[in-house]
Amino acid sequence: MTTRLSPQRLVENIEGLPTLPTIVARINQLVQDPNTSAADINEVLSNDLALSSRLLKLANSSYYGFPSKISSVTHAVVLLGYNTVRNVALSAFVIDALEARDLPFGYRPFWAHSVATAAAASTLLRPRSRQLADDGFICGLLHDIGKVVLHQFARPQFAEVLGLVRRRDCLIAEAEREVLGFTHAEVGGALLSEWHLPPFLYSAVADHHLLEGEGKVLMLSAAVHAADVFARALMLGNGGDHRLPALSPRAAQLLGITPENVAEKLKEAAEETRRAEGFLELL
């Protein structure tokens, strides 16, 4: 009897799966430590010139719009905040580790959709707290990373998924459930868990279609779900299909999205996405 493929088994069986670099793991630890100083993070960043360069590039992008050029990594860390430094480190690693420029629906369009989702999630969560908004950004940015994993490491099955999407004009998650028995969200969560990233991150990514979590994870999942809908409604990038999923009533309630304010929230998401285009320069 053949063992059925599962998200965990798929990730565990990837030969040569890159491991989380020590520098990224260390930054993640420091961000979670309330006693961390900018000097502590700068000391770690000093060992990775490429990451420092990316951080400075983002700090000087239109997303932040600082009035003068930021030339010091320490200054960038202070201005951007520790969570943003973590987001840049994680994003740079994931983008480099899972480079897939032959994605059938386009490499740049895929990441444009991911950045738009990240920006929208951050906007939806910002009224609650800056930290929650920052966490929402990285969850949104990596919410579809499972699609890259499936394309690279389960290509025949993923090709079948995309073929079903084209024939039925259905959501990619619907086709994945029929063909695979699970979705890219679960694969992404399994990957991020395998890399020992924060539980809120891999849980929110895995749950953004189901909204079955609780507490912070539920709030982040709801924000990523709604942000994904917003990015699709605004036709920003390409997530692999051309359908607009329904906004979950539970997510709308948690985030205070109503028929009266949805247009304004869409406008805010679009404006935030334009500012966040600096993250596309990390690619």
C-alpha positions as CSV (number, residue, x, y, z in Angstrom):
1,M,0.0,0.0,0.0
2,T,1.4,3.4,-1.0
3,T,1.8,5.9,1.8
4,R,-0.2,9.0,0.9
5,L,1.7,12.2,0.6
6,S,1.3,14.7,3.4
7,P,2.6,18.2,4.0
8,Q,5.0,17.0,6.7
9,R,6.2,14.0,4.7
10,L,6.7,16.2,1.6
11,V,8.9,18.6,3.5
12,E,10.8,15.9,5.4
13,N,11.6,14.1,2.2
14,I,13.1,17.2,0.4
15,E,16.7,16.3,-0.3
16,G,19.1,19.1,0.3
17,L,16.6,21.4,2.0
18,P,18.5,24.5,3.1
19,T,18.8,24.9,6.8
20,L,18.1,28.2,8.5
21,P,21.3,30.1,8.6
22,T,22.8,30.8,12.0
23,I,22.6,34.5,11.5
24,V,18.8,34.4,10.7
25,A,18.2,32.1,13.7
26,R,20.2,34.4,16.0
27,I,18.3,37.5,14.8
28,N,15.0,35.7,15.4
29,Q,16.2,34.9,19.0
30,L,17.3,38.4,19.6
31,V,14.0,39.9,18.4
32,Q,12.1,37.8,20.9
33,D,14.4,38.8,23.8
34,P,13.1,42.0,25.6
35,N,16.6,42.8,26.7
36,T,18.0,43.0,23.1
37,S,19.7,46.3,22.1
38,A,20.3,47.7,18.6
39,A,24.0,47.1,19.2
40,D,23.3,43.3,19.7
41,I,21.5,43.1,16.4
42,N,24.1,45.2,14.6
43,E,26.8,42.9,15.9
44,V,25.1,39.9,14.2
45,L,24.4,41.8,11.0
46,S,28.1,42.8,10.8
47,N,28.9,39.2,9.9
48,D,26.7,39.3,6.8
49,L,27.4,42.1,4.3
50,A,24.7,41.0,1.8
51,L,22.0,41.1,4.5
52,S,23.2,44.4,5.8
53,S,23.1,45.8,2.2
54,R,19.5,44.6,1.8
55,L,18.5,46.2,5.0
56,L,20.0,49.5,4.0
57,K,18.4,49.3,0.6
58,L,15.0,48.8,2.2
59,A,15.6,51.6,4.8
60,N,16.3,54.0,1.8
61,S,13.3,52.8,-0.2
62,S,10.1,54.8,-0.7
63,Y,8.2,52.5,1.7
64,Y,9.7,54.3,4.7
65,G,10.4,57.6,3.0
66,F,13.0,58.9,5.5
67,P,14.1,62.4,4.8
68,S,17.8,61.7,4.6
69,K,19.9,58.8,3.3
70,I,20.5,56.0,5.9
71,S,24.1,54.9,5.6
72,S,24.6,53.2,8.9
73,V,23.2,49.7,9.7
74,T,22.9,50.6,13.3
75,H,20.8,53.7,12.3
76,A,18.7,51.5,10.1
77,V,18.1,49.0,12.9
78,V,16.9,51.8,15.2
79,L,14.7,53.4,12.6
80,L,13.2,50.3,11.2
81,G,12.7,48.4,14.4
82,Y,13.8,44.9,15.4
83,N,10.7,43.1,13.8
84,T,11.5,44.6,10.4
85,V,15.1,43.5,10.7
86,R,13.8,40.0,11.4
87,N,11.4,40.2,8.5
88,V,14.1,41.2,6.1
89,A,16.4,38.5,7.3
90,L,13.7,35.8,7.0
91,S,12.5,37.1,3.6
92,A,16.0,37.2,2.1
93,F,16.7,33.7,3.3
94,V,13.5,32.2,2.0
95,I,13.7,34.0,-1.3
96,D,17.3,32.8,-1.8
97,A,16.6,29.2,-0.5
98,L,13.5,28.6,-2.6
99,E,14.4,30.4,-5.8
100,A,11.9,29.3,-8.4
101,R,12.1,31.7,-11.4
102,D,10.3,29.2,-13.6
103,L,7.0,29.3,-11.6
104,P,4.2,28.7,-14.2
105,F,2.3,31.8,-13.1
106,G,5.4,34.0,-12.9
107,Y,8.2,34.6,-10.4
108,R,7.7,38.4,-10.1
109,P,3.9,38.3,-10.2
110,F,4.0,35.6,-7.4
111,W,6.1,37.8,-5.2
112,A,4.1,40.9,-6.1
113,H,1.0,39.2,-4.8
114,S,2.9,38.1,-1.7
115,V,4.1,41.7,-1.0
116,A,0.6,43.0,-1.6
117,T,-0.8,40.5,0.9
118,A,1.9,41.4,3.4
119,A,1.1,45.1,3.1
120,A,-2.6,44.6,3.4
121,A,-2.3,42.4,6.4
122,S,0.0,44.9,8.1
123,T,-2.6,47.7,7.4
124,L,-5.5,45.7,8.8
125,L,-3.6,44.9,12.0
126,R,-1.9,48.3,12.6
127,P,-4.8,49.7,14.6
128,R,-4.2,46.9,17.2
129,S,-0.4,47.2,17.6
130,R,2.8,47.9,15.6
131,Q,4.2,44.5,16.6
132,L,1.1,42.6,15.4
133,A,1.2,44.6,12.2
134,D,4.9,43.6,11.7
135,D,4.1,39.9,12.4
136,G,1.2,40.2,10.0
137,F,3.6,41.5,7.3
138,I,5.9,38.5,7.5
139,C,3.0,36.1,7.6
140,G,1.5,37.7,4.5
141,L,4.8,37.7,2.7
142,L,5.3,34.0,3.2
143,H,1.6,32.9,3.1
144,D,2.0,31.2,-0.3
145,I,5.5,29.8,0.0
146,G,4.0,26.3,-0.1
147,K,3.2,26.9,-3.7
148,V,6.9,27.3,-4.4
149,V,7.7,24.1,-2.5
150,L,5.0,22.1,-4.4
151,H,6.3,23.5,-7.7
152,Q,9.9,22.6,-6.9
153,F,9.5,19.3,-5.0
154,A,6.2,17.8,-6.1
155,R,6.1,19.1,-9.7
156,P,4.0,16.5,-11.4
157,Q,1.3,16.7,-8.7
158,F,1.4,20.5,-8.8
159,A,1.2,20.6,-12.6
160,E,-2.0,18.4,-12.2
161,V,-3.3,21.0,-9.7
162,L,-2.7,23.9,-12.1
163,G,-4.2,21.9,-14.9
164,L,-7.4,21.5,-12.9
165,V,-7.4,25.2,-12.1
166,R,-7.3,26.0,-15.8
167,R,-10.0,23.6,-16.7
168,R,-12.4,24.5,-14.0
169,D,-11.4,28.1,-13.4
170,C,-11.4,27.3,-9.7
171,L,-9.4,28.4,-6.7
172,I,-5.9,26.8,-6.4
173,A,-6.7,25.7,-2.9
174,E,-9.8,23.8,-4.1
175,A,-7.8,22.0,-6.8
176,E,-5.0,21.2,-4.3
177,R,-7.5,19.6,-1.9
178,E,-8.9,17.4,-4.7
179,V,-5.5,16.4,-6.1
180,L,-3.4,16.3,-3.0
181,G,-5.7,16.1,-0.1
182,F,-4.1,19.3,1.4
183,T,-3.2,22.8,0.4
184,H,-0.2,25.0,-0.1
185,A,-1.0,26.7,3.2
186,E,-0.3,23.4,5.1
187,V,2.9,22.8,3.1
188,G,4.1,26.3,3.9
189,G,3.4,25.9,7.5
190,A,5.2,22.5,7.6
191,L,8.2,24.1,5.9
192,L,8.4,27.0,8.3
193,S,8.0,24.6,11.3
194,E,10.8,22.5,9.9
195,W,13.0,25.6,10.0
196,H,12.0,26.1,13.7
197,L,10.6,29.6,13.0
198,P,8.2,31.2,15.5
199,P,5.0,29.1,16.1
200,F,2.8,32.2,15.3
201,L,4.4,32.3,11.8
202,Y,4.1,28.7,10.7
203,S,0.7,28.3,12.4
204,A,-0.8,31.5,10.8
205,V,0.5,30.5,7.4
206,A,-0.9,27.0,7.7
207,D,-4.3,28.3,8.9
208,H,-4.9,31.2,6.6
209,H,-7.6,29.3,4.6
210,L,-9.2,27.6,7.5
211,L,-9.2,30.1,10.4
212,E,-9.3,27.4,13.0
213,G,-6.6,28.8,15.4
214,E,-7.1,31.0,18.4
215,G,-5.7,34.0,20.0
216,K,-2.8,35.7,18.1
217,V,-2.7,33.0,15.5
218,L,-6.4,33.4,14.7
219,M,-6.0,37.2,14.3
220,L,-2.9,36.8,12.1
221,S,-4.6,34.1,10.0
222,A,-7.7,36.3,9.6
223,A,-5.6,39.2,8.5
224,V,-3.7,37.1,6.0
225,H,-6.9,35.6,4.6
226,A,-8.5,39.1,4.2
227,A,-5.3,40.5,2.8
228,D,-5.1,37.8,0.2
229,V,-8.7,38.6,-0.8
230,F,-7.8,42.3,-1.0
231,A,-4.7,41.7,-3.1
232,R,-6.8,39.6,-5.5
233,A,-9.6,42.2,-5.6
234,L,-7.0,44.8,-6.5
235,M,-5.4,42.5,-9.1
236,L,-2.0,42.8,-7.6
237,G,0.4,40.1,-8.7
238,N,-0.7,36.5,-9.4
239,G,-1.3,33.8,-6.8
240,G,-1.8,31.0,-9.4
241,D,-5.5,31.4,-10.2
242,H,-7.9,34.1,-11.3
243,R,-10.7,33.6,-8.8
244,L,-11.7,36.0,-6.0
245,P,-12.4,34.0,-2.9
246,A,-15.2,35.0,-0.6
247,L,-14.2,37.0,2.5
248,S,-14.7,34.9,5.6
249,P,-17.4,36.5,7.8
250,R,-15.3,35.5,10.8
251,A,-12.3,37.3,9.5
252,A,-14.4,40.3,8.7
253,Q,-15.8,40.4,12.2
254,L,-12.3,40.0,13.8
255,L,-10.8,42.8,11.7
256,G,-13.8,45.2,11.8
257,I,-14.4,45.0,8.0
258,T,-17.9,46.0,7.1
259,P,-19.8,46.8,3.9
260,E,-19.5,50.5,4.8
261,N,-15.7,50.6,5.3
262,V,-14.5,47.9,2.9
263,A,-13.8,50.4,0.1
264,E,-11.7,52.5,2.4
265,K,-9.7,49.5,3.7
266,L,-9.1,48.4,0.1
267,K,-7.8,51.9,-0.7
268,E,-5.5,51.8,2.4
269,A,-4.2,48.4,1.3
270,A,-3.4,49.6,-2.2
271,E,-1.6,52.7,-0.8
272,E,0.4,50.5,1.6
273,T,1.3,48.1,-1.3
274,R,2.7,50.9,-3.4
275,R,4.9,51.9,-0.4
276,A,6.0,48.3,0.1
277,E,7.4,47.9,-3.3
278,G,10.8,48.2,-1.8
279,F,10.5,44.6,-0.6
280,L,10.3,43.5,-4.2
281,E,13.8,44.9,-4.6
282,L,15.0,42.1,-2.2
283,L,14.3,39.6,-5.0
